[in-house]
Amino acid sequence: MDMKKMAFFLTLVFLATACGSGGKSGGKSSRKGFEAQPENMVLIKAGSFEMGSNDEDAVWALNAPLRRRSTDAFWMLQTEVTNMEYRMFVSWTADSIARRILAKAQIDGFGIEQDEDDEDTDTNDEYYPPLNYKTKIATRPKQKGFDEHYPELKKEGFYYTTKESGGVKRVIDARQLEYVYQWFDLHQAAKAKWDPVQKKYIGTVVDLEGKTAEIVDRSSFIMTEKILVYPDTLVWIRDYHNSYNDPMAKNYFSHPGYDYYPVVGVSWKQAEAYCDWRTKHAYEKKYRNQYAPHACRLPMEVEYEYAARGGQDGSLYPWGSMYNSNKTGCYLANFKPQRGDYALDGFSRIAPVAQYEPNEWGLYDMAGNVSEWVYDSYDENAYESTHDLVPVYRHDVKTNDKKAQKRKVIRGGSWKDFAYFLQCGARDYDYQDSVRSYIGFRIVRDAILSGTN
């Protein structure tokens, strides 16, 4: 083989090994160590696209100019989080509170014993001791150990006995169902300065209550959230004028007939708490020991739009068409058609998830049904002030912050919106403590794949 042929052969080998399989987003990877697919999630591979409005700005918001943006790979839930999935979170929270009461009462088996000589052990801590979730909670008065285990629970009103059945019923009091979790404030940590001479941080940190304190060590940046997790079921009355007896308020979240409907009446803060719970307590065991990052979170705004477009850059809607109906006149999403004939698309109000065709990447309801909370804070000029790689605009709100700083982006449009808000590039906002009958959410998870192959 002469030198020219050898050089040509080596060039082909180099190109083949460098480029890989080069499939579309959402396909399988040829790389070794590829992580297992999480349940009901779709892989969205890294890529770039034109982010922003592809049509006239019907509401004159002027908040989505076209910009080229890039994003890393991530997994996205195929549908919005459903009532059934969120009820698991509510039930777990009630169970953990019951266990906390039993552990505080020093009932054997419900708390994990700690070494008293351990400097990190604080017996005065509100959440001490750590809970043991392996111990089963009795459900009948005749069960062995019931009488000695449950005086504290009965006192707190978590359980009561019924003479008719001889059983026990759990009392779900929304005012008690508080989920507590901690997160690391990366924004404040990034601003802190380390003094190598004095070997300490220089500066202050502001907690969620707006109180300022000196930075002691890395633990100063740990924020503790306490969130009431039960959805506000009265949104079905508040969101309508002069509506006082809507049956959805009584049944929508609790009735099994609505299991596969998207959860609503959930604030942005509650959605964040659900993501933390799903990361730490509910994720499948088979994924926990892999080396991939497993933190569930709300999708960043750039991720949501990139996923909604389904690889069809410049498309007006997630289904790739310039129209909101198909050739036979059937509408392709749940929204407010024409002048307000809500039932014309098949559902007068909210619909079960996955009732319409998915986009090219297998994602359902990326437009219509319910609008969805995303990770970002809202600002009209966010596209102008963020980086083109991972363009995140985020503000962690303190108690004394202005109301405008509590605005969070919502995407996708809902059953009560007209077609403009279903567009891939359309964006809107609501306040992080607001709850609506037309806002839900879905989750994403970072992927170990960073390339497009």
Helices and strands as residue ranges (DSSP letters): H 3-19, E 41-44, E 47-51, E 67-71, E 74-77, H 83-104, H 146-149, H 151-156, E 159-161, E 168-170, E 178-184, H 186-191, E 193-195, E 200-202, E 204-206, E 212-214, G 218-221, E 222-228, H 235-238, H 248-251, G 256-258, H 268-277, I 278-282, H 285-288, E 296-297, H 301-309, G 342-345, E 371-377, H 382-385, G 403-406, E 407-411, G 419-422, E 428-431, E 439-440, E 444-446
